[in-house]
Amino acid sequence: MNVKSRHHLRADAIDDIEDALATNLGVDLDADTYERVEFDDSDWDVVLVDGDPLVLYVEPGDDDGTDESEPFLTVQGANAHPPERHVVTVDAGAVSFVSDGADVMRPGIVEADDDIEAGDLVAIDEESHGKFLAIGRARTSGDDMVGDSGKVVESIHHVGDDLFEFSV
């Protein structure tokens, strides 16, 4: 990943990130420095929070109805600051697939928050240890995710991808 630009965020941009994460995920992110990193070869931007890539700006989904990218936690961010909402939990059988970047299928899901709506960003964790494996976009509501067949979460960022391996 080639860095195109890097700059410190203004106070209003920091407030927007902190408010969005608190509202959508129940995460209280409080840090000394916030730096936005834009890449030449990527559809996303990252915010370094006290030097760590904890926040990801994700382009809106097709059915989102907005043109603005939205802040969400990276996999590292979710593991450092576990979200209380917008979480999808997978069983042990799905871990290797999700960790490799596969979309999440209904049979692998053991639990999903009822407040998830189609188009929402979600954090995907595994049931055994509670570690977050991926970030994705819901294709259906949370109360419709557990079942026998079908793809329900599109993977956006996962353990081991370029963003996960990115270091400053």
Backbone bond lengths (Angstrom), bond angles and torsions (degrees), N, CA, C in turn:
res aa  C-N    CA-C-N  psi(-1)  N-CA   C-N-CA  omega(-1)  CA-C   N-CA-C  phi
1 M - - - 1.446 - - 1.524 108.29 -
2 N 1.319 115.54 119.53 1.456 120.90 -179.46 1.520 110.66 -93.98
3 V 1.323 115.82 125.01 1.461 121.25 -179.29 1.525 109.52 -74.54
4 K 1.329 115.77 124.25 1.463 122.34 178.41 1.525 110.04 -89.78
5 S 1.323 116.66 -45.06 1.464 120.63 177.42 1.521 110.09 -153.89
6 R 1.304 113.77 161.01 1.462 120.47 -178.15 1.520 107.38 -149.88
7 H 1.345 117.12 125.78 1.459 119.44 -179.47 1.533 111.24 -152.00
8 H 1.325 114.83 150.89 1.461 120.29 176.93 1.519 109.43 -72.66
9 L 1.312 116.20 145.74 1.459 121.00 -178.42 1.522 111.48 -87.91
10 R 1.346 114.45 148.76 1.463 120.90 175.32 1.524 108.83 -74.78
11 A 1.303 115.30 163.70 1.462 121.42 -177.49 1.523 112.21 -58.91
12 D 1.344 118.26 -38.64 1.467 119.77 -179.07 1.530 111.42 -68.44
13 A 1.320 118.41 -35.25 1.461 121.71 177.15 1.532 110.64 -68.53
14 I 1.315 115.96 -37.90 1.471 120.89 176.64 1.523 109.69 -64.16
15 D 1.323 116.62 -44.43 1.466 120.77 178.08 1.523 110.86 -59.57
16 D 1.329 117.20 -41.37 1.466 121.48 179.17 1.524 110.98 -60.59
17 I 1.328 116.74 -44.10 1.467 120.83 178.91 1.522 110.29 -63.68
18 E 1.330 116.49 -50.80 1.464 120.08 -177.73 1.515 111.56 -61.67
19 D 1.338 117.85 -40.41 1.468 121.58 179.02 1.527 111.30 -66.10
20 A 1.339 117.10 -44.09 1.466 120.75 -179.34 1.527 111.14 -62.82
21 L 1.321 117.31 -43.35 1.461 120.18 -179.08 1.527 111.29 -69.37
22 A 1.325 117.03 -37.09 1.461 120.26 177.83 1.527 110.82 -66.93
23 T 1.325 116.65 -44.37 1.463 121.21 -177.97 1.524 112.15 -69.20
24 N 1.325 117.39 -49.19 1.464 121.20 -173.77 1.522 114.10 -80.93
25 L 1.332 116.85 -32.54 1.468 119.87 -172.00 1.524 114.85 -119.91
26 G 1.327 117.01 -12.68 1.458 119.41 -175.26 1.521 112.16 73.45
27 V 1.328 116.72 27.26 1.470 122.15 -177.66 1.517 109.57 -104.57
28 D 1.325 115.60 127.68 1.463 121.66 176.16 1.525 107.96 -99.24
29 L 1.319 114.52 100.20 1.462 120.68 -178.95 1.518 108.03 -99.57
30 D 1.319 116.65 117.80 1.457 121.05 -178.92 1.531 107.21 -134.94
31 A 1.326 115.19 118.49 1.462 118.89 -175.73 1.516 110.46 -143.92
32 D 1.330 115.98 172.49 1.461 121.66 179.59 1.524 112.41 -89.09
33 T 1.345 116.97 -36.52 1.471 119.09 -177.32 1.523 111.23 -131.37
34 Y 1.324 114.66 141.14 1.461 123.31 175.83 1.519 106.79 -131.22
35 E 1.341 115.65 121.59 1.455 121.44 -177.67 1.524 109.35 -129.17
36 R 1.318 117.42 124.74 1.464 120.88 179.62 1.523 109.36 -90.32
37 V 1.325 115.79 131.90 1.457 122.77 179.23 1.522 107.73 -117.00
38 E 1.336 115.61 124.96 1.458 121.32 176.09 1.519 108.06 -107.86
39 F 1.331 115.81 142.94 1.458 121.78 -176.98 1.519 110.85 -112.29
40 D 1.341 116.32 149.11 1.464 122.08 175.97 1.523 111.74 -67.97
41 D 1.315 115.59 -40.20 1.456 121.78 -167.15 1.530 113.87 -113.03
42 S 1.349 117.03 35.78 1.445 119.55 -176.29 1.523 111.09 -146.15
43 D 1.326 115.70 152.71 1.456 121.41 177.78 1.526 112.01 -87.22
44 W 1.314 117.31 -1.57 1.457 118.99 -177.81 1.521 111.69 -124.77
45 D 1.315 115.29 161.22 1.452 123.65 172.38 1.520 106.85 -116.15
46 V 1.318 116.13 156.06 1.453 121.78 -178.98 1.517 109.00 -123.09
47 V 1.326 115.47 146.56 1.454 120.06 172.87 1.524 107.55 -111.24
48 L 1.338 114.19 122.37 1.460 120.12 174.96 1.517 107.10 -82.76
49 V 1.310 116.42 121.67 1.458 122.67 179.97 1.521 106.24 -107.20
50 D 1.328 115.27 110.94 1.467 121.61 -172.39 1.529 110.62 50.77
51 G 1.340 115.87 39.10 1.454 122.12 174.55 1.511 115.89 90.64
52 D 1.338 118.66 -8.11 1.462 121.73 -178.87 1.528 110.75 -106.91
53 P 1.343 117.91 139.11 1.472 120.96 -179.34 1.529 111.46 -75.07
54 L 1.336 116.42 84.66 1.466 120.92 -173.76 1.520 114.43 -102.87
55 V 1.340 117.51 -20.04 1.463 120.17 -176.80 1.522 109.22 -123.56
56 L 1.318 115.01 139.98 1.451 123.75 -177.48 1.522 108.14 -122.76
57 Y 1.330 116.94 132.79 1.464 120.37 171.65 1.509 107.23 -94.64
58 V 1.325 116.47 119.14 1.448 122.57 -176.37 1.521 109.49 -109.30
59 E 1.333 115.55 135.39 1.466 120.36 176.26 1.522 108.89 -62.49
60 P 1.323 117.62 147.04 1.467 120.37 -178.71 1.521 111.68 -65.25
61 G 1.321 114.99 155.29 1.459 120.41 176.50 1.518 110.49 -75.65
62 D 1.319 116.60 166.23 1.461 121.54 -178.69 1.522 112.45 -60.57
63 D 1.330 116.90 -35.89 1.461 120.05 -177.72 1.525 112.10 -99.85
64 D 1.317 116.84 17.35 1.460 122.72 -176.78 1.529 112.14 -73.18
65 G 1.334 117.06 -33.88 1.454 120.33 179.83 1.516 114.17 82.28
66 T 1.322 118.36 7.64 1.459 122.37 179.66 1.519 109.72 -133.00
67 D 1.323 115.62 157.82 1.465 120.18 178.28 1.523 111.74 -103.11
68 E 1.318 117.53 -3.84 1.459 120.87 -175.25 1.524 111.66 -90.57
69 S 1.338 115.12 140.20 1.455 118.72 174.75 1.521 107.98 -74.26
70 E 1.323 115.32 155.11 1.456 119.73 -175.68 1.532 110.62 -122.00
71 P 1.353 116.22 143.61 1.463 118.55 178.36 1.523 111.04 -79.53
72 F 1.320 115.50 141.34 1.458 122.67 177.11 1.516 106.55 -150.65
73 L 1.306 117.49 163.85 1.461 121.07 178.95 1.524 111.41 -73.88
74 T 1.312 116.81 146.37 1.457 121.52 168.00 1.531 106.85 -78.19
75 V 1.317 117.38 175.59 1.464 120.04 175.14 1.530 109.41 -59.15
76 Q 1.356 116.57 -43.99 1.464 119.87 177.85 1.531 110.63 -61.72
77 G 1.323 116.46 -40.46 1.460 121.06 179.26 1.516 112.13 -63.83
78 A 1.338 116.79 -41.21 1.464 120.87 179.28 1.527 111.35 -66.65
79 N 1.330 116.78 -36.83 1.464 118.83 177.79 1.520 112.27 -73.39
80 A 1.331 117.68 -30.65 1.466 121.51 178.55 1.533 111.75 -79.64
81 H 1.333 116.06 -33.51 1.475 122.56 -177.90 1.529 107.95 -134.67
82 P 1.333 117.92 78.33 1.468 120.62 -173.71 1.533 112.99 -56.31
83 P 1.331 116.27 125.67 1.457 120.11 178.99 1.532 111.82 -70.10
84 E 1.323 115.39 149.27 1.458 121.49 177.61 1.525 111.50 -94.68
85 R 1.334 116.43 -20.50 1.463 121.74 -177.80 1.526 109.96 -130.61
86 H 1.327 115.14 163.99 1.474 122.86 179.63 1.528 111.15 61.85
87 V 1.332 115.08 44.31 1.460 121.96 -179.77 1.524 109.62 -113.84
88 V 1.321 115.39 135.11 1.460 123.32 174.30 1.524 106.30 -118.25
89 T 1.338 116.59 127.28 1.465 121.25 -177.81 1.522 109.87 -107.84
90 V 1.354 115.13 130.38 1.462 120.65 179.56 1.526 110.69 -110.27
91 D 1.329 115.63 157.94 1.462 121.03 179.08 1.530 110.85 -83.64
92 A 1.323 116.06 173.68 1.464 121.84 -176.21 1.526 112.19 -60.41
93 G 1.325 117.95 -31.82 1.451 121.31 -179.44 1.523 113.89 -67.45
94 A 1.324 117.14 -22.80 1.467 121.39 -178.59 1.523 112.87 -92.35
95 V 1.320 117.83 -13.74 1.464 122.01 -172.52 1.523 112.85 -55.57
96 S 1.331 117.84 -50.29 1.470 119.17 -176.16 1.526 111.62 -65.17
97 F 1.322 117.68 -36.17 1.460 120.87 179.27 1.525 111.50 -68.54
98 V 1.332 116.30 -47.86 1.471 121.28 -179.76 1.525 110.15 -63.78
99 S 1.318 117.17 -40.23 1.468 121.70 179.13 1.526 112.36 -65.05
100 D 1.317 116.89 -24.47 1.463 121.46 178.11 1.522 112.53 -90.88
101 G 1.336 117.24 1.84 1.459 120.70 175.80 1.516 115.59 98.48
102 A 1.323 117.14 7.50 1.465 119.35 179.00 1.522 110.73 -69.72
103 D 1.322 115.54 149.97 1.452 119.91 172.39 1.526 108.02 -66.35
104 V 1.334 116.36 157.96 1.464 120.65 -175.74 1.528 109.67 -93.77
105 M 1.326 114.35 129.93 1.461 121.96 -178.72 1.537 109.44 -102.98
106 R 1.333 116.15 151.87 1.469 121.55 -178.94 1.529 114.35 -51.68
107 P 1.343 119.43 -46.26 1.464 118.07 -175.56 1.532 114.44 -58.90
108 G 1.324 118.14 -25.18 1.464 120.95 -178.91 1.514 114.00 -84.90
109 I 1.315 118.07 -9.95 1.468 121.47 -175.91 1.526 110.51 -89.31
110 V 1.326 115.66 129.53 1.465 120.38 176.47 1.524 111.54 -103.18
111 E 1.342 116.57 -21.94 1.458 119.58 -179.30 1.525 109.64 -162.04
112 A 1.337 115.49 146.17 1.462 121.53 175.71 1.529 108.04 -147.27
113 D 1.320 116.49 141.02 1.462 120.46 179.49 1.525 110.45 -62.37
114 D 1.319 115.80 136.29 1.463 121.05 179.78 1.525 112.70 -66.88
115 D 1.343 117.63 -21.75 1.472 120.02 -177.25 1.532 113.12 -80.80
116 I 1.321 118.14 -1.71 1.463 121.65 178.92 1.527 108.94 -73.82
117 E 1.327 115.58 133.86 1.463 121.66 174.84 1.528 108.42 -117.68
118 A 1.320 116.34 156.52 1.462 120.38 177.21 1.524 109.02 -55.35
119 G 1.332 116.91 133.07 1.457 122.36 -179.01 1.521 113.89 97.80
120 D 1.334 117.74 -15.34 1.465 121.14 179.59 1.525 110.81 -71.90
121 L 1.315 115.66 148.35 1.457 120.64 169.38 1.522 108.01 -78.13
122 V 1.335 116.40 143.47 1.457 121.75 -179.10 1.525 110.11 -136.45
123 A 1.321 115.02 153.91 1.457 122.14 173.96 1.526 107.14 -103.59
124 I 1.319 116.47 133.10 1.460 121.33 -175.79 1.522 108.81 -108.63
125 D 1.337 115.43 119.92 1.466 119.43 177.89 1.515 109.71 -118.88
126 E 1.338 115.26 169.56 1.462 119.97 179.42 1.522 109.20 -108.89
127 E 1.331 115.61 146.78 1.455 120.77 -169.95 1.530 114.94 -70.82
128 S 1.314 119.10 -29.87 1.467 121.00 -173.96 1.517 113.56 -69.20
129 H 1.337 117.47 -47.55 1.457 121.03 -174.43 1.521 113.26 -117.88
130 G 1.333 117.64 -6.73 1.452 121.20 178.91 1.523 114.03 72.77
131 K 1.327 117.53 18.82 1.468 121.52 179.18 1.524 109.44 -84.53
132 F 1.324 115.37 142.18 1.458 120.30 179.05 1.521 109.68 -85.51
133 L 1.327 115.11 135.20 1.463 122.28 -174.18 1.518 113.08 -110.99
134 A 1.334 116.71 -27.57 1.456 119.34 -172.82 1.529 111.07 -161.24
135 I 1.321 113.41 165.27 1.461 123.41 172.15 1.518 105.53 -121.70
136 G 1.323 117.00 136.94 1.452 119.49 -178.35 1.516 112.25 -148.41
137 R 1.328 114.78 177.73 1.464 121.21 177.36 1.529 108.65 -113.56
138 A 1.333 115.74 125.16 1.461 121.46 -179.34 1.524 110.70 -65.86
139 R 1.311 115.82 136.19 1.465 121.22 175.90 1.516 111.11 -100.28
140 T 1.323 116.80 -6.53 1.453 122.77 179.64 1.525 108.72 -150.86
141 S 1.299 117.83 172.40 1.470 121.13 -179.81 1.525 110.51 -74.17
142 G 1.317 116.19 157.61 1.455 121.81 -177.99 1.517 113.56 -59.77
143 D 1.342 117.59 -36.98 1.458 119.78 -179.02 1.530 112.89 -74.66
144 D 1.345 116.72 -3.30 1.459 121.54 178.79 1.535 111.57 -112.95
145 M 1.329 118.01 8.49 1.469 120.03 -174.53 1.512 115.35 -83.89
146 V 1.317 117.70 -31.83 1.460 119.67 -179.09 1.525 107.86 -82.97
147 G 1.335 116.50 129.40 1.463 119.47 -179.16 1.508 112.25 176.04
148 D 1.332 115.60 -161.93 1.456 121.23 -172.05 1.521 115.58 -96.89
149 S 1.339 117.70 -28.74 1.464 117.08 -176.97 1.517 110.75 -155.59
150 G 1.323 114.98 157.64 1.453 121.22 175.16 1.514 113.75 111.32
151 K 1.331 114.08 149.42 1.459 122.40 176.93 1.524 107.89 -85.33
152 V 1.346 117.74 128.73 1.465 119.73 -175.98 1.528 114.34 -123.55
153 V 1.343 118.34 -16.42 1.463 121.36 176.53 1.525 108.86 -135.90
154 E 1.333 115.31 126.14 1.455 121.45 176.78 1.526 108.42 -88.23
155 S 1.316 117.84 124.25 1.461 122.13 -178.65 1.529 111.08 -72.08
156 I 1.335 115.53 135.58 1.463 121.90 178.36 1.528 111.40 -114.44
157 H 1.321 115.69 -40.83 1.478 122.20 -175.94 1.519 107.13 -149.31
158 H 1.338 117.48 136.85 1.455 120.46 -175.49 1.523 111.40 -145.34
159 V 1.309 114.97 166.33 1.456 122.55 176.57 1.527 108.52 -54.21
160 G 1.329 116.89 131.28 1.457 121.27 175.67 1.518 115.86 88.64
161 D 1.345 119.34 -6.83 1.469 119.10 178.38 1.532 109.75 -77.80
162 D 1.334 116.60 179.77 1.468 120.88 -176.51 1.525 112.43 -59.20
163 L 1.319 117.01 -39.99 1.458 120.09 179.39 1.526 111.26 -67.02
164 F 1.320 116.45 -40.90 1.465 120.60 178.88 1.531 110.32 -62.23
165 E 1.309 116.46 -36.51 1.466 121.73 -178.86 1.531 112.68 -85.33
166 F 1.334 117.52 -8.47 1.462 121.16 -177.87 1.521 110.58 -64.42
167 S 1.324 115.16 133.26 1.461 120.36 173.75 1.527 107.92 -136.00
168 V 1.282 114.35 152.62 1.463 120.38 -174.89 1.512 110.61 -80.37
